[in-house]
Amino acid sequence: MIKEYSSILNVSGPLLLIEGVEGAKYEELVEIYTRAGEKKRGRVLEVDKDKALVQIFEGSTGIDVQDCRVRFLGRTLHIGVSSDMLGRIFDGLGRPKDGGPEIIPEAMLDINGAPINPTARNYPNEFIQTGISSIDGINTLVRGQKLPIFSGSGLPHNRVAAQIVRQSKVLGAKEEFAVVFGAMGITFEEANFFIQDFTKSGALERVVLFLNLADDPAIERVSTPRVAFTVAEYLAFEKGLHILVILSDMTNYAEALREIAAARKEIPGRRGYPGYLYTDLASVYERSGRIKGKEGSITLIPILTMPEDDKTHPIPDLTGYITEGQVILSRSLYRKKVTPPIDVQQSLSRLKDKGIGKGKTREDHADLFNQLIACYARGKEAAELSVILGEASLSDLDRIFLKFSNQFEERYISQGEKENRTIEQTLDLGWELLRMVPRAEMKRVRDEYLQKYYDHTDDTEK
C-alpha cells in the first residue's frame, strides 16, 4: 500500500528524516517529489517509532523541506530480468544506459536475494578456461568458485578483467556461457574502456554490463553487485546458463558502505569500516556457486584494489576468509613489464585440484604445475643469491634455474592482451620450459608423464 507524507524534519546530505510515518520497513523503496516536479528515489535505512531515515539515490539537491512529498511504495528494490539483457549496458540500478529500449521483463525479482543454502550446494568441479596461462595452468578457475583478484592502485586489473571477459569459456559444445559484469565507482574513462573493448571484440553479445560511475550516489554503488547477482541468478538457475560474475572494484563498494555507516552515525570497526563488513561481503559473495538439480552455475571473480598494497587491509583480509583463494597482481612484475603481472607464488586457487586432470584439462596438469612452481621458486632463490653474492657465486644448476625463472616470467606468465591460449597450449608451454632443467630435477612429476611429455619433442604425438 502506497502512503504519502509531507512531514520532512530535516535534510542532511543524501539523508532525509521523515516523521509521522506508519508501517515503514527497512530497505523499503521511497519516491520523493520536489517542488519543481522532479522525482527522486531512495530507500529506508532506519526506522525508529514514527520516524524513518531515508537515503536518496540521486542526492538531495533541489529538495525543500516545506514543499516535498514523500511516497513509501511498500516494496524493496526490484529489477525486471530477461534473457534480452545480454548484450546491453545498464547503470548501477539496472536502468538502460546504452540508448536502447527498455527491457520487457520476464520476471520482477528482489535484488536482495539470499545466499545459496549450503545443503543445496553442488561442489565446484569443472574447469573454466580464461586463456591466461598463469590462471589456467597454475591457479585454475573452477565452475562455481569464488576467486578474487587482489590488485593495487595503478596496476592493470581492469585490463586483466577485460581479457577474462573476452576469452573465458567452458569447454563443451553444448554449454552456454555468459558474463555479468558489475563495475562500481569507476571513472568515465574506465567505463568507456570497458564499453569499447567489449564492443570491438564482439564480447558484448554475451555480456550484461552494469556501470556505476564515481560520481553516482553511494547508495547505488551498494546496490550494484546485488543487481548484478539477481540477473546472474536468473540466467543461471532459470535459463541454465553458466555465468561468470566479475565485480570491480569491491574496494569502492566497501568505501560506499563506510560512507553510509558514517551518515547513520554507526560505531565504526577496523579502519572506520562498519562492524558488519564481513557479513555484508559474505551476503554478496555467497550468492555464487552451483545448486543441486540446476544446470547453470555462477562463478565469481571479485576484483579489489588493496590500499597501499596491504594484504592485511580489512577488505582483502575479509574477502580472503570468504572466497576460495586469490590471484595477486605484483607491482614488481609490472615494473619488469610482465603482463598480466600475476604473482603465481602468492596466488592460490584452493579448488584447482577439483577442476583439472583427465577428462577436464589433461592428465599431467597437476604434476606439471607442481614442478613449474618448484623450479620457479628455485630460480627466484638463485636470483636473490646473485644479488647478495654476485652471479659468479652461483653453481651451474643455480644458473639453469635462474634462466628458467626469467623465461617462465617472460614466456609463461607474460602474454599479450589479445593472446588467448588454450589449456593444451598452456600445458605444452610448461613442458617446453621444463626441458631447460635437467631431468634429474623433475622430482614432482611421475615417470609415465616424463616419458610421455618431457622426453618427447614438441612435434611428437602426445
N, C-alpha and C positions, 0 to 999 in steps of 0.2 A: 504494500500500500504506500503510495507516494504522499509525503507530508511536506508542507511548505512553511518556512519561517522567515521572519524579517528581524529577528532579535539577535543580531550580531553584537557581542560585547566589545571585542577589540580585534585588531589585525596586527600580527607580529610576523614580518617576513612572509613566508608562504603559509602561515598558520592562521586559522580563524577560530575564535572561541564563540560558540553559539549557546544561548541559554533558553530555558523553557522547552527543551526538546523531549519528546516522548518516544520511547522504544527504539532509540538509535542503537546500532550494533557495530562492533569493531569490524573494520575493513569495508563497511557499507559505502556504496558509491553516493556521491553528492554532486548536484549541479548548482552553480552559483550564477545568477543573472544580475549583471551590473546595470547601472543607470543608463548607460549607452546602448543597452540591449545585447551586450556581449555575453556569451555563455562560456563559463569555465567549469572544469571538472575537478573533483577532489575525492578524497576518501577519509573516513573517520579513523583517527589514530587512537583516540582515547574517549571514554565515556565516564562521567562522574555525576551520578544522580541525574539532574535535568540539564547538565552541560555536556556539550560534545566538542572535542577538539578536532578540527578538520584541516588536512594538508591539501593544498591546491596543486594540481599538476602543472598548470601553466604559469604560476606565480600570481602575486596579489596586486599587480599593477592595475589601477582603474577601479578597485573595489572601494566603495564608500560605505561606511558602517550604517549610515542612515537610510540609504536608498537601494540596498541589495536584497534580493530574495534568495533563499537557500532551500533547495528541494532535496529531501532524503529519499532515495529511489528504492530502498528496501531490498537491495541485492548487492552482491560483491561484483568486482570487475570480471566481466566475461569477454570472450573473444569468439567470433564466428570462424570456424575452421572448415577447410575444404581441400581436396586434392589440387584444386586450381591455384593454391598458394605457391606451388612450386614454380620457380622462375620469376617470382615477384619480390619487390622491395617494400618494406614497411617501416614505420617508425617504431619506437620502443614499446608502444601500446597496441601495435597491430593495425594501425591505420595506413592505407596505401600511400607510398611516398614516391612512386615511380610514374605518376601521372596516368596510370591505368585505371580501369573501372573498379568499383567496389566489389569485394568478394561476396558471392552469393553463398551463404554458409550452409554446409550440410549438417552442422550441429553447432549449438552455442554451449561453450564449456567455461567453467570457472577456472581462472588462471591459478588459483591456489590449490593445485592438486596435491594429493598425498604421496609420500614416498612409497616405493614398492614394498609390500609386506614380505619380510624375509622368508616366510614359509612358502610364498608363491614364486620365489625367485628360481630361475634356472641358471646353472653355473656357466659362466662365460668359457667357451672352449673352441671358438672358431676364429681363424686368422683374418685380419683386415690389412690389406696391402696399401701402404701410403706412398710407395715409390721412393721413399727416403731410406737409404741403406742403414743409417745409424739408428733408425727406429725399427724397421722391418727385421734387420739382421740381429741387432743387439737388445733392443728394448721393445719387443714385439707387442703391437696393439691387438687386443683380443675383443671380439664382438661382445658387447655388454659391459666392457671395462670402463673404469674412470681413471684416465691417465692425464694428469695435468702437465702443462709446460711452465716451468719456472724461469722467468726471464729477468732482465734488468733494464733500466732506463737506457734507451739508445740502441738496444740490441734488436735484431731483425725478427722479432716474434710474429709481427703481422705478415711478413713475407713467408715465414715458415707456415703460418696458418693458411695463407692463400695457396701455397704449394700443396698442402694436405687436402684442401678442398678440391683443387683441380685434379689431383692424382688418385685420391683414395678410392678403393673399391673392394667389394667382397668377391672372392673367387667362386665361380659357378655361374653358368649361363642363365639359370632361372632366377637368380637372386636379384631383387630390385633394391637399389641403393640410392639414398638421397642425403643431403646435408642441411641441417638447420643451423644458421649462423647468427648468434646474438652478439652485437657489438655495443659496449656500454661506455659512455663517457669519452668517445673518441673524437678527434678533431675532424673538421670538414675535409682536410687533406687526406686523412686516413680513410674516411668514408668514401671519398672519391676514388682512392686507390683500389679498395675492395670492389666497388661497382664496376670500374673499368676493367680490372683484372678478370673478374668473373664473366663479364660480358664478352670481352675479346676472346677468351679461351673457350667460350661456349659452356662453361661450367654452371652458369646461372640457371640453365634449364632444369637442373636437378637441385637447386638451392632455394631455400626460403631465407631471405636476408632481413634481419631486424637491426635497425640503426638508431641508437640513442647517442646524440651528439653531446659534446662537452657543455654546450650552453643550454641543453634541455634540463628540465627540473630533476632534482634528485629523486623525487618520488617515482618518476617514470623510470629512472635507472634501476630502482629496486624491483620494479615490475617486469623489466625486460627479460631476464632469464626465465621467469615463470611463464611469460607469454610464449617464449621460445619452446619451453618444455611442453606446454599444453599442445602446441601444434605438433611437436615431435611424437608425443604420446598418441595422438590421433592417427598420424601417418603410420606409426609402428604397430600399434596394438589393434587398430581398427582396419587399416588398409594393408597390413602385412609387409611394410617396407622395412629395410634395415637402415636406421637413421644414425648418422654421426652428428652429434651436437657439439659445436665449438662456441665457447663463451669467452670473449675478450673485451675488456680486461676486468677480471674479478677484483683487482685492487680498487678500481674505480667504483665497483659495486659496494665494496666494504666501506669506502670513504663516504658514499651516499648514506649507508646505514648509520655511520658515525654522525653525519650531519643531522639526520632525522632524530637520532637519540639525543643529541645536544639540544635540538629545538624543543624536545619534550622534557628537557631537564632531567634526564635519567642519570643515575650514578654510573660513571664510566668505569670500564675494566682496563685491561692491558693497553697501554699507549692511547687511551681515550676511546677505544672501540667499545661498543656495548658488550655487556657480560654474556649476552646470548649469541655472540658472533658464531661460535661453533655450531650451535643448534640451527641457526639460520642458514649457514652454509650447507649443513647436512640436509636440511629440508629441500635444498635445490639439487645437490649432487645425487642424493639417493633416489631421485626420480628416474635415474638411468638404470639400465640392466635388461635382463631377459625374463619373461614371465612364462611359467609352465603352461603349455597349451596354446600359446600365441606364436605365430610365425615370425613376427617382426622383432626387432631389438633396438635398444637405444645405447649407443656408445658415446661417452662424454670425454671431450678434451677441453678442460677449462684452462685458460691462459692468464697468468698473473705476473705483474712486474714486482719484484722484491725491492722495497725501498732500501737504498744503499747496498744492494746485492746481499741482503741479510736473510739467510735461510731460517733464522730463528724469529723473524718478524711474525706477529700473530697470524697474518693472512696465509703465508706459505706453511707455517707451522701447523695450523689447524687443518688446512687443506690436506696436508700430508697424512694426518690421522684418519681422514675420511676416505681418501682415494687409495687406489692400488698401485702405488709407485709414483714416479715423477720423471720428467725429461727436463734436464737442466741445461740452459744455454750459457756458454762460458765466455766471459769477456776476454780472457787471454787468447782463446782460439779465434775470436772475432778480430782481435788485433793482428793475428797471423794470417788474416784473410781466409780463414776456413769458414765456409758457409754451406749448410747451416751449422753454426758453432755449437753443436751438441756435445756436451761433456759425457762421454759414454762411461767413464769411471764413476761419476757421481750419480748418473741416471740409473733408474731401475724400473722394470716392469714386473710386478710381483706375480702376474698371471701369464707371463710369456711361455712358461712350460706347458700351459694348457692349450696354447694356440699353435704350437709348432710340432714338427715330426712328420712321420709318414702319413700321407693322405691329407695333410693340412698344408705344410710347406715342403719339406724334404727330410728324409730320414737322418741326414748328417747335421741338421741345423743346430741341435743342442750342443753336440760336441764341438762343432765349428766355432760357435760364438764364445764358448768357454775358453778355447785355445786362443782365439783372437784377443780376448781381454787379457789373458795371462801374458801373451807376448807383448801387447801394448804396454802393460804395467812394467814389464822388464825393461822395455825401451825407455819409458819415462824415468825410471830409476837411473838408467845409464846416462840420460840427459842431465839429470841433477848432479850426478857424479862428475861429469865432464865440466860442468860449470864451476864446481868447487876445486877439482884437482887438475883439470885440463883434459882434453881428449886423448893426449898421449898416455894417460894413466889407464885408459880403458883396455880391456882384453879384446881379442879378436871376436869372441862371442858377444861381448857387450856392444861392439861396433855394429854387429849384424842386427842386434835388437834395436839399437838406436836408429839405424837406417830403416828398419821395419816400421817403427813408431812414426817416423816422419812420412813414409809412404802411406801408412794407414790413415794419417790425418789428411794428406793431400789427395788421395785417390778414393778412400772408402768413406770417411766422414764428410769430406768436402765434395759437393756435387752441384751442378748448375741448377738454377731455379726452375728451368724448363726440362731438366733431365729426370725422366720418370723410369726408374729401374724396376724391373720385375723381381720377384723374390729369387728366381733362378739366377738372374744376373748378379744380384747381391751376394748370393752364396758362392757362385763361381768366382767372383772378385775376391772374396775372402780366402778361398783356396789358392788363388793366384798369388796373393800377398804372402800367405804362409809358406809358399815354396822358397821364399827368401831365407827362411830359418831352417837349420839342419833338421833332418828327420828325427834324429835322436831327441830333439827338444819337444817333439809332438807328444807330450805326456798326458794330454787330456782328451785325446781322440782314440777311439777304438781302431785296432789294426785293420779291420774289414773296411772302414771308411778311409783309412790312409791308403790302402791298396787301390780303392776304387776312385778316390778323388785326388789325393796328394801325389801318388806315383804316376798318374796319367797326365799327359799334357792336355791343353785346352781343346785340341781337335780330336781327342779320343772320345768315343761314345760313352756317355755316363749313364 
